[in-house]
């Protein structure tokens, strides 16, 4: 398997490399949100190569995220072929996996998955793949694929988690019960605000112990700081993805405002890297560390948020 080549580089990212200090801070951390080859879109690096790089840098491991398939089996294979690496599997409840499909969750869990993401590109909040682009629109790669699938007669309808009155659907509760039964992590993914709040409440009602609010600053979500505090107060961990401010969807200052507002212990950090135009995936957590230290967070605080937070979500201590 060969590494996917980089096709483009965003100008403000070209020269940014982690410091040695940052590399040392993040030793032992997991990156629980990465997109790597093999995948449907082109990715910057393949899974085996990345696992070897993580071991070389002293990172504990990563979670394989696919928008289209379960990665549970693949994670076990990569863990087995790269000594010292731990790769975690996951499943994302988009249309390709059957949407709100408790059976898919059950099977993924029995294959060793750790994380269940709610819908991403098939969330009702994501409309680019279901509406005709206007001239000059910058259509995301995933949306181009959805338009192609529609042209083939393979309609990609939104995956709903609630009904028209905002009540959590029975099939969503079935999914949440499966997550609780196996002690998995629930991530809100690309759900809009009201859907995310409804699913979070239902998750705790059904006995889910680990609930993560995924990149709350993301374009299709944009949770307010007050929303983030409310979700953290309810028992959620707030996931800060490097790609969100790095790609200009929000500012680092806004992310750090949220970090401080919810309380340092209720954040954890991931990269969400893998796009060919983004930095190397193995640099993501260290780049976060440099940004956090530069914003006035201490080395120990930064290490606890990046290393401690990720290890708890991964099920490690």
ZAGU-96054 format. One record per residue (C-alpha): chain; x negated, y, z negated. Coordinates in Angstrom, 1 decimal. Layout:
<recs>
+------+--------+--------+--------+
: unit :     xx :     yy :     zz :
+------+--------+--------+--------+
:    A :      X :      Y :      Z :
...
+------+--------+--------+--------+
</recs>
This chain:
<recs>
+------+--------+--------+--------+
: unit :     xx :     yy :     zz :
+------+--------+--------+--------+
:    A :    0.0 :    0.0 :    0.0 :
:    A :   -1.5 :    3.4 :    1.0 :
:    A :   -0.9 :    6.7 :   -0.5 :
:    A :    1.5 :    9.1 :    1.2 :
:    A :   -0.3 :   12.1 :    2.6 :
:    A :    0.5 :   15.6 :    1.6 :
:    A :    2.4 :   17.4 :    4.4 :
:    A :    2.7 :   20.9 :    2.9 :
:    A :    1.5 :   22.9 :   -0.2 :
:    A :    3.3 :   25.8 :   -1.7 :
:    A :    1.0 :   28.8 :   -1.8 :
:    A :    1.3 :   29.4 :   -5.6 :
:    A :    0.5 :   25.7 :   -6.3 :
:    A :   -2.5 :   25.2 :   -4.2 :
:    A :   -5.2 :   26.0 :   -6.7 :
:    A :   -3.5 :   25.1 :  -10.0 :
:    A :   -5.4 :   22.3 :  -11.8 :
:    A :   -5.1 :   21.3 :  -15.4 :
:    A :   -7.8 :   22.2 :  -17.9 :
:    A :   -9.8 :   19.7 :  -19.8 :
:    A :   -8.1 :   20.9 :  -23.0 :
:    A :   -4.7 :   20.1 :  -21.5 :
:    A :   -5.8 :   16.7 :  -20.3 :
:    A :   -6.9 :   15.9 :  -23.9 :
:    A :   -3.6 :   17.1 :  -25.4 :
:    A :   -1.4 :   14.8 :  -23.3 :
:    A :   -3.4 :   11.6 :  -23.8 :
:    A :   -0.9 :    8.9 :  -24.8 :
:    A :    2.1 :   10.5 :  -23.1 :
:    A :    4.7 :    9.1 :  -20.8 :
:    A :    6.1 :   11.0 :  -17.8 :
:    A :    9.7 :    9.8 :  -17.7 :
:    A :   10.8 :   11.5 :  -14.6 :
:    A :    8.8 :   10.9 :  -11.4 :
:    A :    9.6 :   10.2 :   -7.8 :
:    A :    7.1 :    8.0 :   -6.0 :
:    A :    6.7 :    5.7 :   -3.0 :
:    A :    8.2 :    3.4 :   -1.8 :
:    A :   11.3 :    5.6 :   -1.6 :
:    A :   13.8 :    6.8 :    1.0 :
:    A :   12.2 :   10.3 :    1.3 :
:    A :    8.4 :   10.6 :    1.7 :
:    A :    6.5 :   10.8 :   -1.6 :
:    A :    3.1 :   12.0 :   -2.6 :
:    A :    1.8 :    8.7 :   -4.1 :
:    A :    2.8 :    5.1 :   -4.4 :
:    A :    3.6 :    3.4 :   -7.7 :
:    A :    0.5 :    1.2 :   -8.1 :
:    A :   -1.9 :    4.0 :   -7.2 :
:    A :   -0.2 :    6.2 :   -9.8 :
:    A :   -0.3 :    3.6 :  -12.5 :
:    A :   -4.1 :    3.3 :  -12.0 :
:    A :   -4.5 :    7.1 :  -12.2 :
:    A :   -2.4 :    7.2 :  -15.4 :
:    A :   -4.7 :    4.6 :  -17.0 :
:    A :   -7.8 :    6.5 :  -15.9 :
:    A :   -6.5 :    9.7 :  -17.6 :
:    A :   -5.3 :    8.0 :  -20.8 :
:    A :   -1.6 :    8.5 :  -20.1 :
:    A :    0.7 :    5.8 :  -21.5 :
:    A :    2.9 :    5.3 :  -18.4 :
:    A :    5.9 :    6.6 :  -16.5 :
:    A :    9.5 :    5.9 :  -15.6 :
:    A :   10.3 :    5.2 :  -11.9 :
:    A :   13.3 :    7.2 :  -10.7 :
:    A :   15.1 :    6.5 :   -7.5 :
:    A :   18.2 :    8.2 :   -6.4 :
:    A :   19.3 :    5.1 :   -4.5 :
:    A :   18.3 :    1.9 :   -6.2 :
:    A :   17.5 :    0.3 :   -9.5 :
:    A :   13.8 :    0.3 :  -10.2 :
:    A :   13.9 :   -2.2 :  -13.1 :
:    A :   12.3 :   -5.1 :  -11.3 :
:    A :    9.7 :   -3.0 :   -9.5 :
:    A :    8.6 :   -1.4 :  -12.8 :
:    A :    7.8 :   -4.9 :  -14.2 :
:    A :    5.8 :   -5.8 :  -11.2 :
:    A :    3.7 :   -2.6 :  -11.3 :
:    A :    3.1 :   -3.1 :  -15.1 :
:    A :    1.9 :   -6.6 :  -14.4 :
:    A :   -0.6 :   -5.7 :  -11.7 :
:    A :   -2.1 :   -2.6 :  -13.4 :
:    A :   -3.7 :   -3.6 :  -16.7 :
:    A :   -3.1 :   -1.0 :  -19.4 :
:    A :   -0.1 :    0.7 :  -17.6 :
:    A :    3.4 :    0.7 :  -18.8 :
:    A :    6.0 :    1.5 :  -16.1 :
:    A :    9.7 :    1.8 :  -17.1 :
:    A :   12.6 :    1.1 :  -14.9 :
:    A :   15.8 :    3.0 :  -14.4 :
:    A :   19.1 :    3.2 :  -12.5 :
:    A :   20.8 :    6.3 :  -11.1 :
:    A :   24.6 :    6.1 :  -10.7 :
:    A :   24.9 :    7.5 :   -7.2 :
:    A :   27.2 :    6.1 :   -4.5 :
:    A :   24.5 :    3.7 :   -3.2 :
:    A :   24.5 :    1.8 :   -6.6 :
:    A :   28.3 :    1.9 :   -6.8 :
:    A :   28.8 :    5.1 :   -8.7 :
:    A :   30.3 :    4.6 :  -12.2 :
:    A :   29.4 :    1.0 :  -12.0 :
:    A :   29.0 :   -0.7 :  -15.4 :
:    A :   28.0 :   -3.9 :  -13.7 :
:    A :   25.0 :   -2.2 :  -12.1 :
:    A :   24.0 :   -0.9 :  -15.6 :
:    A :   24.4 :   -4.3 :  -17.1 :
:    A :   22.2 :   -6.0 :  -14.6 :
:    A :   19.6 :   -3.2 :  -14.7 :
:    A :   19.5 :   -3.5 :  -18.5 :
:    A :   18.9 :   -7.3 :  -18.3 :
:    A :   16.1 :   -6.7 :  -15.9 :
:    A :   14.4 :   -4.4 :  -18.4 :
:    A :   15.6 :   -0.9 :  -17.4 :
:    A :   15.2 :    1.9 :  -20.0 :
:    A :   17.0 :    4.9 :  -18.5 :
:    A :   20.4 :    5.4 :  -16.9 :
:    A :   20.9 :    8.6 :  -15.0 :
:    A :   24.3 :   10.0 :  -14.3 :
:    A :   24.9 :   11.0 :  -10.6 :
:    A :   22.3 :   13.3 :   -9.1 :
:    A :   22.9 :   14.1 :   -5.4 :
:    A :   26.4 :   12.6 :   -5.6 :
:    A :   27.4 :   14.7 :   -8.6 :
:    A :   30.4 :   16.9 :   -7.8 :
:    A :   28.1 :   19.8 :   -8.7 :
:    A :   25.8 :   19.1 :   -5.7 :
:    A :   27.6 :   20.2 :   -2.5 :
:    A :   24.9 :   20.7 :    0.1 :
:    A :   25.3 :   17.2 :    1.4 :
:    A :   29.1 :   17.4 :    1.7 :
:    A :   29.4 :   20.9 :    3.3 :
:    A :   28.3 :   21.9 :    6.8 :
:    A :   25.2 :   24.1 :    6.6 :
:    A :   25.3 :   27.6 :    7.9 :
:    A :   22.7 :   28.9 :   10.4 :
:    A :   19.5 :   29.7 :    8.5 :
:    A :   20.3 :   27.5 :    5.5 :
:    A :   17.4 :   25.7 :    3.9 :
:    A :   19.0 :   22.2 :    3.7 :
:    A :   17.3 :   19.9 :    1.2 :
:    A :   15.9 :   16.6 :    2.4 :
:    A :   18.5 :   14.6 :    0.5 :
:    A :   21.3 :   16.6 :    2.0 :
:    A :   20.0 :   16.0 :    5.5 :
:    A :   20.2 :   12.3 :    4.7 :
:    A :   23.8 :   12.6 :    3.5 :
:    A :   24.8 :   14.4 :    6.7 :
:    A :   23.1 :   11.7 :    8.7 :
:    A :   25.1 :    9.0 :    6.8 :
:    A :   28.3 :   10.9 :    7.3 :
:    A :   27.6 :   11.0 :   11.1 :
:    A :   27.4 :    7.2 :   10.9 :
:    A :   30.8 :    7.0 :    9.3 :
:    A :   29.2 :    6.3 :    5.8 :
:    A :   31.0 :    9.0 :    3.9 :
:    A :   29.1 :    9.8 :    0.7 :
:    A :   31.9 :   11.0 :   -1.6 :
:    A :   31.2 :   12.7 :   -5.0 :
:    A :   30.9 :   10.3 :   -8.0 :
:    A :   33.3 :   11.7 :  -10.6 :
:    A :   32.8 :   11.1 :  -14.3 :
:    A :   36.0 :   12.9 :  -15.4 :
:    A :   39.5 :   13.3 :  -14.1 :
:    A :   41.2 :   16.5 :  -13.0 :
:    A :   41.9 :   17.5 :  -16.6 :
:    A :   38.3 :   17.0 :  -17.7 :
:    A :   38.9 :   13.7 :  -19.5 :
:    A :   36.2 :   11.1 :  -19.2 :
:    A :   37.2 :    8.3 :  -16.8 :
:    A :   37.6 :    4.7 :  -18.0 :
:    A :   34.9 :    3.6 :  -15.7 :
:    A :   32.6 :    6.2 :  -17.2 :
:    A :   33.3 :    4.8 :  -20.7 :
:    A :   32.5 :    1.3 :  -19.4 :
:    A :   29.1 :    2.6 :  -18.3 :
:    A :   28.5 :    4.3 :  -21.7 :
:    A :   29.4 :    1.1 :  -23.5 :
:    A :   26.9 :   -0.8 :  -21.5 :
:    A :   24.3 :    1.8 :  -22.2 :
:    A :   25.0 :    1.6 :  -25.9 :
:    A :   25.1 :   -2.2 :  -25.9 :
:    A :   21.6 :   -2.4 :  -24.6 :
:    A :   20.1 :    0.6 :  -26.4 :
:    A :   19.3 :    2.4 :  -23.2 :
:    A :   18.7 :    6.1 :  -22.7 :
:    A :   21.5 :    8.1 :  -21.1 :
:    A :   20.4 :   11.1 :  -19.0 :
:    A :   22.9 :   13.7 :  -17.8 :
:    A :   21.1 :   14.1 :  -14.4 :
:    A :   22.9 :   16.7 :  -12.1 :
:    A :   26.2 :   16.8 :  -13.9 :
:    A :   27.7 :   20.3 :  -14.1 :
:    A :   28.2 :   21.9 :  -17.5 :
:    A :   31.7 :   20.8 :  -18.4 :
:    A :   31.1 :   17.2 :  -17.1 :
:    A :   27.9 :   17.0 :  -19.1 :
:    A :   29.5 :   18.2 :  -22.3 :
:    A :   32.4 :   15.6 :  -21.8 :
:    A :   30.0 :   12.8 :  -21.1 :
:    A :   27.7 :   13.6 :  -24.0 :
:    A :   30.7 :   13.6 :  -26.4 :
:    A :   32.0 :   10.3 :  -25.0 :
:    A :   28.5 :    8.8 :  -25.2 :
:    A :   28.2 :    9.4 :  -28.9 :
:    A :   31.7 :    8.2 :  -29.4 :
:    A :   30.7 :    4.9 :  -27.7 :
:    A :   27.6 :    4.5 :  -29.8 :
:    A :   24.9 :    5.7 :  -27.4 :
:    A :   21.9 :    6.6 :  -29.5 :
:    A :   19.6 :    8.3 :  -27.0 :
:    A :   21.1 :   11.1 :  -24.9 :
:    A :   18.9 :   13.4 :  -22.7 :
:    A :   20.1 :   16.6 :  -21.1 :
:    A :   18.2 :   16.7 :  -17.7 :
:    A :   16.6 :   19.9 :  -16.5 :
:    A :   19.3 :   22.3 :  -17.9 :
:    A :   17.8 :   25.2 :  -15.9 :
:    A :   18.3 :   23.4 :  -12.6 :
:    A :   20.1 :   25.3 :   -9.8 :
:    A :   23.3 :   23.2 :   -9.8 :
:    A :   23.6 :   23.3 :  -13.6 :
:    A :   22.1 :   26.5 :  -15.1 :
:    A :   23.2 :   25.8 :  -18.7 :
:    A :   23.0 :   28.9 :  -20.8 :
:    A :   20.7 :   28.9 :  -23.8 :
:    A :   23.8 :   28.7 :  -26.0 :
:    A :   24.8 :   25.6 :  -24.1 :
:    A :   21.4 :   24.0 :  -24.7 :
:    A :   21.6 :   24.8 :  -28.4 :
:    A :   25.0 :   23.3 :  -28.6 :
:    A :   23.9 :   20.1 :  -26.9 :
:    A :   20.8 :   19.8 :  -29.1 :
:    A :   22.9 :   20.4 :  -32.2 :
:    A :   25.2 :   17.5 :  -31.0 :
:    A :   22.1 :   15.2 :  -31.0 :
:    A :   20.7 :   15.5 :  -27.5 :
:    A :   17.1 :   15.8 :  -26.5 :
:    A :   16.5 :   18.6 :  -23.9 :
:    A :   14.3 :   17.5 :  -21.0 :
:    A :   12.1 :   20.2 :  -19.4 :
:    A :   11.0 :   19.3 :  -15.9 :
:    A :    7.9 :   21.0 :  -14.5 :
:    A :    9.3 :   21.0 :  -10.9 :
:    A :   12.2 :   23.4 :  -11.9 :
:    A :   10.1 :   26.4 :  -12.7 :
:    A :    7.2 :   25.4 :  -10.4 :
:    A :    9.6 :   25.5 :   -7.4 :
:    A :   11.0 :   28.9 :   -8.5 :
:    A :   14.4 :   27.6 :   -9.5 :
:    A :   13.9 :   29.3 :  -12.8 :
:    A :   11.0 :   31.0 :  -14.6 :
:    A :    8.6 :   29.5 :  -17.2 :
:    A :    9.6 :   32.3 :  -19.5 :
:    A :   13.2 :   31.2 :  -19.4 :
:    A :   12.3 :   27.6 :  -20.0 :
:    A :   10.3 :   28.6 :  -23.1 :
:    A :   13.1 :   30.7 :  -24.4 :
:    A :   15.2 :   27.6 :  -24.4 :
:    A :   12.5 :   25.5 :  -26.0 :
:    A :   12.3 :   27.9 :  -28.9 :
:    A :   16.0 :   28.3 :  -29.2 :
:    A :   16.8 :   24.6 :  -29.5 :
:    A :   13.9 :   23.9 :  -31.8 :
:    A :   10.6 :   22.3 :  -30.8 :
:    A :   11.4 :   18.9 :  -32.0 :
:    A :   14.5 :   18.7 :  -29.7 :
:    A :   12.6 :   19.1 :  -26.4 :
:    A :   10.6 :   16.7 :  -24.4 :
:    A :    8.7 :   17.3 :  -21.1 :
:    A :    8.4 :   15.5 :  -17.8 :
:    A :    7.1 :   16.4 :  -14.4 :
:    A :    9.9 :   15.5 :  -11.9 :
:    A :    7.0 :   15.5 :   -9.4 :
:    A :    6.5 :   13.3 :   -6.3 :
:    A :    7.6 :   15.7 :   -3.6 :
:    A :    4.7 :   15.9 :   -1.1 :
:    A :    4.5 :   19.7 :   -1.5 :
:    A :    4.2 :   19.5 :   -5.3 :
:    A :    1.0 :   19.0 :   -7.4 :
:    A :   -0.3 :   15.4 :   -8.0 :
:    A :    2.1 :   13.5 :  -10.2 :
:    A :   -0.6 :   12.6 :  -12.7 :
:    A :   -1.3 :   16.3 :  -13.3 :
:    A :    2.2 :   17.2 :  -14.3 :
:    A :    2.1 :   16.8 :  -18.0 :
:    A :   -1.3 :   18.5 :  -18.3 :
:    A :    0.0 :   21.4 :  -16.3 :
:    A :    2.9 :   21.7 :  -18.7 :
:    A :    0.4 :   21.7 :  -21.6 :
:    A :   -1.6 :   24.5 :  -20.1 :
:    A :    1.6 :   26.5 :  -19.6 :
:    A :    2.8 :   25.9 :  -23.2 :
:    A :   -0.5 :   26.8 :  -24.7 :
:    A :   -0.6 :   29.9 :  -22.6 :
:    A :    2.8 :   30.8 :  -23.9 :
:    A :    1.6 :   30.7 :  -27.5 :
:    A :    2.5 :   27.2 :  -28.5 :
:    A :   -0.3 :   25.5 :  -30.6 :
:    A :   -2.1 :   22.4 :  -29.5 :
:    A :   -0.4 :   20.3 :  -32.1 :
:    A :    3.0 :   21.6 :  -31.2 :
:    A :    2.4 :   21.0 :  -27.5 :
:    A :    1.1 :   17.5 :  -28.2 :
:    A :    4.2 :   16.7 :  -30.3 :
:    A :    6.6 :   17.9 :  -27.6 :
:    A :    4.9 :   16.2 :  -24.7 :
:    A :    3.4 :   13.1 :  -26.2 :
:    A :    5.6 :   12.5 :  -29.3 :
:    A :    8.8 :   13.4 :  -27.5 :
:    A :    8.1 :   11.2 :  -24.5 :
:    A :    7.1 :    8.2 :  -26.6 :
:    A :   10.3 :    8.4 :  -28.6 :
:    A :   12.4 :    8.4 :  -25.4 :
:    A :   10.3 :    5.6 :  -24.0 :
:    A :   11.0 :    3.5 :  -27.1 :
:    A :    7.4 :    3.8 :  -28.4 :
:    A :    6.1 :    5.3 :  -31.6 :
+------+--------+--------+--------+
</recs>
